[in-house]
C-alpha cells in the first residue's frame, strides 16, 4: 500500500521537490507517467509527484490559423473542402474490429452503436469550439498596411474572424456572438451550441458555417504574414498589446487588448485538447514589435548593409549602415545610394541582407506550446495562459498538459518530401518518428526539407532553398526531379524556375487549381501580366507555346520557420504540404488537404482514446507503490466520501498535498479540496486488471470504484490493445473512482534505484 512509502520518504521528497521545482503533469480517466519507476538492488528510495496526464478528452478547442495574404483564396477553398473530414472524424469516429480494422459497416451518427464485435476508435467528441484567426497583425508602425479601406484587412489583431466570403451577407453567425462555433449535440453548453452538422430544415449546420468562415478569411491581408505570432497572440501572449506606437526611431507596444483577452477566455477551456491548424503558402514573417521593427514594414528602402555581413552575418560589425558600433571601421559600401526593393522580400534572409533580424526567434513558439511559464513583454516569467485556468469563477479547475496541445502546419514544402510514399500520397504523410528516421543515405526528412537553421545548414532539397534568382542545377533527393531553368519544360515539383524579377522568391512547389481562372485585368492574379522572357509555370500556354492569362496552378514558397517549430515539437507537431497532390477526385484519400487532415486526426487519436504509459511500473501483489490525489476547487465545500470512492488525505500523506500545491498553476486553479482515490484490492483489483468494459464482473465495483495499474504482460492485453506496442500499459479508473471532469489528479510514486 501507499501509506508506508509516502511516510518513509516524505522529507526526502519535499526537499527534492523544492530543489527541482517538481515537474507536474495533469489527469482524468486513464493516465501516464513520464519517468521510470522500477526497482533494482541495492536500492535507495525517493518519491516523485506529478500531474497525472488526463486521458479521455471530452472537449476540443480547435483554432484555424489561416494566412489571408494575396494568393491564398485558392488554398482556402481547398481547406474548406477538407473541413467535413476534420469535423466528422472527430465527432463520429470509426468502429474497429478486435484486430484494429474498420468494421464492414459504420454508424451514420455519433450516437449510433457500433456493429457487434467492434468498438469506436475513440469516444466521439460532443463538445468542440472552432475558431479562426488570420495572419494579419498590421505593420508595427511602418505604414505599409495602414490603408483605411473596407476592402483591406491589414490588421485583424489576432481577434477571431468570422467573415462571410460574400460581404453583402454580413458576418457568419457564431456561438453567443463570441466569434467561434460550438459543437454541442448533447445540448450541455449554456447557452446551447450547434447540434446539426449539415444543413437541416433550411438552417445551416456547423459544417456549412465553418466552410463559409474559412473562405471568408480572404486574401486582402497585410503582406507581412505573421503565421506564428497570430496564434501566439490569441492563445498565449500574457499581455497582448493594444497598439504599437513609434517614438522617434523606435517602436513599442502600448496598452492591453481586453477584447482579445475576453475572446480567449470564452474560447479556451482549461481542460480541453487544443489543436492549431495553420494554413500558409509563405514563410513566416512574425516581426517583433519592439525597437526598429517599423523599419521593415515601411515603403521606404531599408538602410544599406555593411560589407561584413556578406562574409559573416554573425560579425560584430554586421549591421545596417549607421547602426554599427563606434569601434567598427568606416565602410565604403555605406556611401553607395540605397536601392528600393519589393515589400514581398522584406522578411527574406534579413540578417544577411539588412544586418538586422526583425523577426521573433522560432524558439518563442516552441516554448509557447510546451512551457508552463513564459516571459511577458516586460520580461517577467508568468504562468502560460495555455496551461492556466482563465475563468476561476467556474467549477472547472482542471488544467491541460502539454501532451494535449497539437500544432499542425499545412505549409510550403513538396508533398513528395514528407509523404510515406513519394509516388502515392494516399498512404499519408510521415509522422514525427518517420520524419526523424534516416534513409539509406543517412538523411532524415528534416535534413531534406529544413536542414539545420541553428548552424545555417541549408535543406538538401534545392526546391526548399530560398532564392530570388533561379536556383542552380540540382535534383530533388526524394524523387530525382531536376531544378529546371526558366522557360523549360515542367517538373512535378514546382514547374520550373522563374527569371529574377526582384519581387518574389522561387517556388518550393505548385499545386493544381480546382478550377482554372482568367487573370486578365485582375489585380494580384499570378497570370494577369504576360512578360516576354519571364514565363510563369502557373500559367497555361497556348498552342504556340506562348503564355496566356489563364492560371492553372497555385504556388507556395519554402515554409522554413514553420517547419523549424514543427520539428522541435516532436510528436505534438504535424507536418503537411500546402501543395495538394490532386484536387479533381474527391473520392480519393489524396484529394486536396485530406492527407493533412488525416495526419492531424491520427495524432489527436492518441489523446482522444486515452493516454498510455511510456514507462513500466512494477506491481507487488498486483498493486503499485503509488498514491493518487484529486484536487478540486469547491469554494469551501470540500468532501471526501467513501460512497464517492474518495477518502480524506491522511497525515502521513500530507506531503503529497504540499507537493501538489507547489504546482505553478495551483494558485490560479484555486484548489481547496484534496481527496485520495483508493487503489483497488482483492477481487476488485483483479477484475480491474483483467475484465473488459461492461463485463458483469465489473458491476459490483461500479458502486465503490477506484483504480488499478494494467499492463499487457500481467493483465488483459485487450485493455491496452490500442496503445503503441512499446506503451501497452495504463492507469485504469473504474466507477466512482474516475477523476471528476473539473478536477486535476496528481500521482505520487516511490522511485527505487541503485545506490551509488
N, C-alpha and C positions, 0 to 999 in steps of 0.2 A: 504493500500500500504506500501512498504518497507521504503520509504524515511523518514517518520516520526519516526519510531522506531530506525533507524540507527542513525539519528541525535540526538535523545533524549538520547541515551546511548553510544555514541561513546567514550567519555573519559573513562567511566567505563569499556567498553570492552577492550580498548587498555591497560589500567592498568592491567586488569585481564589476558590478553594475554601475556603481558610482564612477569607477575609473574609466570604464569603456563606453558609457553613455547608453548601454543596453539597446541593441537593435530590437525593435518591436514590430511585429507583423500582425495582421487582422483576420477574424474568422466567423464561420457560421455552421453549416451542416456537416461538412467534411473538411479536413484541413491539412496543411503541410508544414513541415519543419525544414529549415534550410541547413541544419547543422547535423553532423553525425552524433548519434547517441548510442554508443556501443562499447561495452567494457572490454578491457584487456587486463591481464595480470602481469606484474603487480600494478595496483591501481591507486589513483588519488581521485577523490570525488568532489565535484563542484556542481553548480546548477546554473541554468540559463532560464531567463524569462523572455518570451517573445509573444508578439501578437500572432494569433493563430489565423492563418490566411482564410478568409471567407471562401466558401466553396460554391455552392449552387447560387448563382446570382439570380435575383428575381427582378432586376431592373437594369436598363441600359441607358446611358446618355451618349448619344451619337452626334458628333459635330462634323459637318462637312465644311472643309476649308477650301473654297473654290476660287481660283485665280479669275479675276474679272478684267484682265488687260486685253488689249487688241489681239485678235485671232483665237479667242477662247470659246466663242459661241459654238463652233463645230464640236469641240470636246465636251462642252456642257450638254449638248444634245445627246451624245453617246452615253454620258453618265446618266442622264435622265432615263435612257432606255434600260440601264442596268439597275435602277432603283428598285423595281419589283423583285428582282433576285435577292437583293440585300434584305429587304423587309421580310419577304416570305420565308427565307431560310432561317431567320431569327424567330419569327412568330409561329412557324409551322414546320419544325424540324422533321427530318425523315425518320421512318421506323426502320430499324435494323434487325436482322435475324441474329441468332447466337454467334454466328461467325463474323458479324460485322458488315454483312452485305445488305443492300437495300431490300426491303420486303417487296414481294411481287406487286402488291397494291399499296397505295399510300393514302393517308387520310386527307380529306378535302379541306378540313378546317383544323385550327389548333386544338379544339376541344373534342374532336373525334378520336375514338380509341384506335390503337394500332391493331393490325391483324394478329390473330392468335400466334403466340410463339415469337413475337417481335416486340421491341420497345423503342421508345424515342431515343434519338441520338443524344439529346439533352432535353431538359424540361422547356416547353415553349415559354417564351418571354412575353408576359402580358402587361408590361409597363416599360414603355420606351419614350424618351424625349429625343426629338430630332431637330437640330438647329443648323443654320448655315451662316457662315461669315465669308466675306470677300478678302482679297489680298490688298485692298487699297487702304493705306494709312496716311495718305497725304504726302506732302513734300518737305515737312520739317522746317518750314520757313523759307525754303529756297524759291518758291513761287511757280514751279513748273506744273503743279497740279492744282493751282488755286483758281480755277475757272469757275465763274458764277453762272452755271448753266444747268437747267433741269435734265439735259441730255448727257451730263458728265458726272460720274460717281467717283470722284477723285479721292474722297476720304470717307469711308464708311465707319471709321473709328473703332473697328473690331466689334461693332454692335451687330446683333442678329439682323440679317436681311431676309425679307420675305416678299420681294418684288415679284410682280407678275411679268411674264415676257411680253404681254400686251398691256402697255401703260394705261390705256383707257379703262381697263378692268379694275385698276387700283391694286393695292397690295393683297396678297393671299391672306385669308383669314387664318389666324393662329390661335393656339390654346390660351385662353384668358387674355387674348391680345398681347401676349408676352413675347411674341416673335418666333416661337418654336411650335412644333407639332407634338401631340401627346397621344400615343397608342395606349388605349385603356379599354379593352374589350370586356373586362370584368366589371367595369364601371366602379372602381375603387377610389379613383382620384377625387379630390374635392377642389374645384368643380370637376365634373366628369369629363373625360377626354374622348377621343375618337374611337368608335367601336366597329367601324366599317373600313375594310381595306380598299376595295374598289368602289366605284360609284354605285349607288343604290337608291331607287325611287327618285331619281333626278338629283340627288345630293352627292357631292363629291366626297370620296373617302380619303383615307390617309395617303395612298399611293398617288392618285391624281394630283392632290395638293402638293406633295413633295416634288413631283416631276415639274410642276409649274414653278416652284421655288428655285429648283436647280437651273432651269432655263432662264429664269428671271434675274439671276445674278448678273448676266450681261457681260459685255466686253468694252465698256466705256470707262474703265477704271484708270487709276494712276499707273504710269509705265514703270514705276519703281515697286515691283511686286514683292510685298513683304509676306511671302507664303508661310514662313515660320513664325515671324513676330506677330502675325494677326491672331493665330490661335493662342500664342503665349499671352498676348494682351487680354484676350477674352477669358481664358481659363485660369491663368497663373498669376499675372502681374499683381503683386500685393497692393500696389498704389498706382493704378493706371492714370496717366496724366490727362488733363482736360484739354490742354493746348501746348504747343511749342512756341516759345517766344524768343525772338532774336534780339540780343543785346550787343550792339557793336558787331564784332566778327564772330561771336559765339551764340549758340542756341541752347536753350534749356527747357525742360518740361515744367509746366506750372499747373497747379490745381489737381483735383481728383475727379475722375469721371464717375459720378454717382449713378448715372443711367446704366453704364456698363456693369458696375458692381451689383445693381439691382437685377439686371438680366442674368448675371452669373448665378446669383443666389437662387433665382427661380429655376434655372435650367439644371444646375449641377447638384445632384444629391450626394451626400457623403458616402453612401454605401452602394452606389451603382458601379457597374462596369463602364468604363469610359473608353470610347473608341473615336479617334480622329481620323477622318478620311480626307486626304489632301489631293487635289487635282490641279496640276500646273504643267505648262509646256515650256517654262523657262527656269533658269537657275534662280535661287532665292536672292532677294535684294533687301534683307532686313537691316535697314540703316539705323544706327544708334542716334537717338535724338539729341544727344549731348554734344557740346563743343562745336566742331566745324561741320557737323552733319549737313547743314543747309547748303554748303558749297557744292555738294554732289548732286543737288536737285535744282540748281538754278539754270536758266537759259544761257548764261554767260559761260565761256570756256573755263575750265579749271586751270590753276597756275601750272606752268611748265614744270617738269620733273627734273631734279638734279641728276647728273650723269652717273653717280654712284649706283643708282637704282638699276641701271641696265646690267651691271655686273653682279650685284648682291643686294636684293631687297632688304636684307637684314642689316646692312651697313648703317652705322650711326648717323651718317650724313645723307642717307637716302631720305629725302623729304621734298615737298613742293618748294619751288624757288621762293625764297622769302620766309620760309618756315624752319630753315635749318638752324642748328646750333651755331653760336658765335665762334666756336672753335673750328668750324668747317672752312676750308679754303674757298676762295671765290671760284665760281663755276661759269665758264664762258657760255655753257648751254643756256643759262638763265637769261642771257641777253637777247636770245632769238625771240621773235614775235610768237605769241600763243596762237595755236590753231584751234578753230572750233571743231566740234565733233557731235555725233548723234547722241541724243539723250538715251537712246536704247543701248548704248555701250557703257554707260556710266558705272554700272555695277560689275563690269568685267575686269578681272585681274587688277584690282585697284592699287595694291601695294606696288606692283611693278610699274604701273602706268602713271600713278599720281604720287607715289611715295607715302601714301597715307591710306589706311584701311578704314573706311567709313562704316563697315558692317559689324554687327554683333558677332562674336565668335560662336561657332555652332555648338560648343560645349554648353552654352546658355540653355539650349533647348533640350539637350540630353538631361541635364540636371533638373530641368523643369518637370520632366516626366518620371523622375526616379528619386528625387531627394525630398525629405520631409521638411528641411529648412532651406530657404533660398534667400538671396540678397534682394532687398527692395532698391529703389532707385537712389536712395541715400546711402546704400552700402550696409544697412543693418540686416542681420540674419533674422528672419521671421518665419513662422510656420507657412508652408506651402499651401495655398488655398485648395489645391487639388487633393491634398491629404488632410483636410480640415473639415470641420462641421460649420458650414456657412450660415446655418439657421439654428442657433442654440435654443430658440424658443419652442421648437417642436420636440417630439419624444424620440427622435431618431438620432442617436449618438454614435452609431457605427461608423467607422472610418475605413475607407478602402486602403488596400495595399498596392504597391507599385506593380504587382503581378496582375492587377485588374485594370491596367492602363495600356492601351494599344494605339500605335500610330502607323497608319498605312499611307504610303505615298504612291500615287499614280503620276509618274514623273518622266522627264526626258531621258530615255535610255532605250536602246534597241531591245525589243522584246526577246529576240533570239539569245541575247547575252544572259538573261536571267530565267529563261524557260527550262523546264526539266528536259524537254526535247526541242532543240532549236528548229526542228522541221515540223513540229506538231504541238501547238500551244493548247490543244485540248487536254493535254496531260498536266497543265497548270504551271504556275510559277514556282521557283525554288523557295523553300522556307529558309530561315536563318541558318540552320545547320547545313543545309545543302549549299547555300551561298558561300559558306566558310570552308567547304571541302576542297581539297587540292585535286586537280586533274592529273593526268599522266605526265604533264609538263611541269608539275609543281605549282600551278597557278590556281588561285581561287577566283570565284566570280567577282569578288571585291577588287582583286588585282586588275581585272579586266575592265570593270566599269568605273572604278573610283581611283585606283592607285592608292597612294598614301599622302593625304593632304598635309600631315604633320611634317613629313620630310620632303615635301614638294615633288613627290614622285607621281608622274602623270599616269593616267589609265593606260593599260595595254591596248585597249580598243581605240584605234585612231579616231573613230567617229565620236568618242566621248571627250576628245581634247578640244577645249575652247579656242577658237581662232577666228579672226576677222577675214583673213585671206584664205584661199584654198589650202587645205592641208596637204602635206607631201604624200607621195605614193605609199600605200600600206594596205593591209588586209585586216578585216575583222577576224580576231583569233578564234572565234567560235564557228563561223560559217565559211570563212575564206573570202567573203565578198570584198572586192577591192575598192579603195577610195578612187573615185573617177573624177577626172578634171571637168571643168565647166563645159557644158555643151555636148558631152559624150552621151553614149547610151546609158541607161539607168541600171543601178544595182538594186538589191532588195532591201537595203537598209535606209539610205537617205536619197536615193535617186542619183544625184551627182553633186559635186561641189559647185559653189556659185562664184562668179567673179567678185573680187573685192569691191564692194560698193560703199565701204566706210560707214555703213548704217546698222549692220546686224552681224551676228555670229553665223558660222556654218551650222547646218542642221545635224543633230545627233541621229535623227530618224524621221521618217514621214509615215503618214497613215492615210488610207483612202477615206474620202468623204462619203457620208451616207447618200448624199445627192450632189451632183455637180452643180456649180453655180457660175453665172456670168458676172465677172468683176468689172465690166465696162462701166466707167463713171461712178464706181462705188469706192468712196474714200476708205483707205485702210485695208482693202481687199488685196490679197497677195498677188493676184494676177491682173490688177487694174491697169498697170503700166507695162507695155511691152518695150523693152530696151534692147537695141541692137547690141549683140556681143555679151548680153547678160541673161542667158537662159535660166529659167527657174523650173526645177523638177516638179513643182506643184501644179504647173500649168499644162494644159493639153496642147498638143501640136496638131496643125492641120495636115492635109495630105502631102503638102510640100515640105513638111518638117519644120515649119515656122511656128513659133509660139503664139498662142491665142490668149484671149482674156478669160477663157473657161478654166476654172480651177477644179481639179480632180482630187487633190491631196491636201492634207494639212501638215504642219511642221511642228517640230519640237527641238529645243536646244538642250545641251547637257545639263541635267539637274544635279550638279555635283554636291552642293551644300545640303540639299535634302537627303541625298544618298549617304552623306557622311553621318548625319543624325540617325538615319535608319540603321546603319551598320552598328553604331555604338549602342543602340537599344537592344541588340541581340534578338531574342525571341519575341520581344514586345514590338519589334519593327517589322513591317510587312512591305515588301518592295514589288511594284508593278510598273508596267510601261504605259505611258500615255499614247504611244503609237500602237493602236489596235492592229491585230493581225488581219482581221476581216470584219466588215460591217454590213454584209449583204444577207447572210443566212442566220436568222435569229434562232434557228433550231439547234445550232452547233454550240458546243461548250467554249469555243474560242471567239464567239461573237462579241464585238465591242469590248467593254470593260468587264464582261462576265468573268474572265480569269482573275481579274483584280479583286472582284467581289468574293470569288471563291477562296482566294488566298487569305483575305481578311477573315471571312467566316471560319475557315479552318483553324485559324489561330484563336479566335474567340471561343471555339468549342472547348478548349482546354479549361477555360474558366466557367463556361456555362454548364458543363456536365460534372463539375466538381473537381477540386484540385487533388492531385495525387502526391504522395510523399516522395521527395527526391532521395531521402536517406532512410536507411533501415533502423528501426528500433529493436531492442532485444527484450522480448517478453520473459518474465519469470512467473511460472504458474499462470500463464496466459495473460497476465497483466504487465503493463509497462510502468516504469517509475516516473510518472508524470501527474501533475495536478492541473486541472482546467478551471479557470475563474471566468465568470461572466460579469462584465462591467456595464452598468446602466445609469442613465440619468433619470431619476424618479421624482425629483422635487421634494425629497424628504420622505417619500412613501416607500421605503425600502422593505422588501420582504423576501425571505429565502425559505420557502415552504417545501416540505418533503413531498407533498402531493404534486408540486410543480417540478419534481426532480431537482431541487435545489437544497442546499444546506448552508448555514452560516459559516463564514470562514473562521476556523479555529485559531486560537492564539499562536500555535506553532506554525501556522501557515500565513500569518500576517505579513511576514517579509515579502511574500509574493504580491500582496496588495501594494506594498510600498514600491516594489519594482514596477508594477503596472502604472502607478501614479507618476513614475519618472518618465513615462511616455511624453513625447514632445507635444502631443495633442490632448493630453489629459485635462488641462485647464479649460481649453475651449470646448471640449466634449462635455464637461460638467459631470463626470462620473461621480455619483454619490452612493452607489449601491454595488457591492461586490458579493457574489454568491459562488460557492463551489458547485460544479456539476459532477456528480459521483461517477467514478469508473465502475462499470458493471462487474458483478461477481457471480460465481457459481454457474447454474444453468443459464441464467440470463446472459452472462458473458459468452458462454459457448454458442448460444443462439445468435447473438450479435455478430460473432465472428464467422458463422457458417451459414445462416439461413438467408434466403433471398427476400427481397421486399415483398410484403403481402402474405408471407407464409403463416400458417396457423401458430407455429412455434413462437412467432414474434408478438402475437396478440396479447399475451399475458404481460409482456414487457412494456407495451404501449402506455399502460396506466401509471407505470413507475418511471421508466426512462433512465437514460444515462449514456455512457459512451464506451467504446472499445477500440482497440487497435486491430486492424485487419491487414494481413498480407497474403500474397498468393501462395507462399510456402507452407504456412501453418493454418490458414483459414480457407474460406471458399474463394477460389480463384475467380469465379464468375463475378464476384462483387467488385473486383478491380480489373475486369477484363478490358474496359475502355481506357485504362491508363497505359502510358508508354511502357514498353517491355522492361525498361530499367527502373520504373517507378510504380510497380504494382503493389501499392500499399496505401492505406488511408486511416484517418481517424473517423469512425462512424458514430453518429449520434442517432439515438432512437427515441421515439415517443416524445414525452415532455422534456427529454434531455436535450433536444435541439436548441441551439442558441437562438434567442429571440431576434427577429429581424432588426430591431432598433438597438441591439446591444453589440458589444465588442468582446471577444473572447481572448484570453491570454493563457498560454500554456507554460508551465514551469517543469523542467525535466532535469534529472540528475545526469551528469556527464562524467563518466569514469575513464581515465586514461592512464597510460604507463607512467610510472614515476621516473623522474629524470635522474 
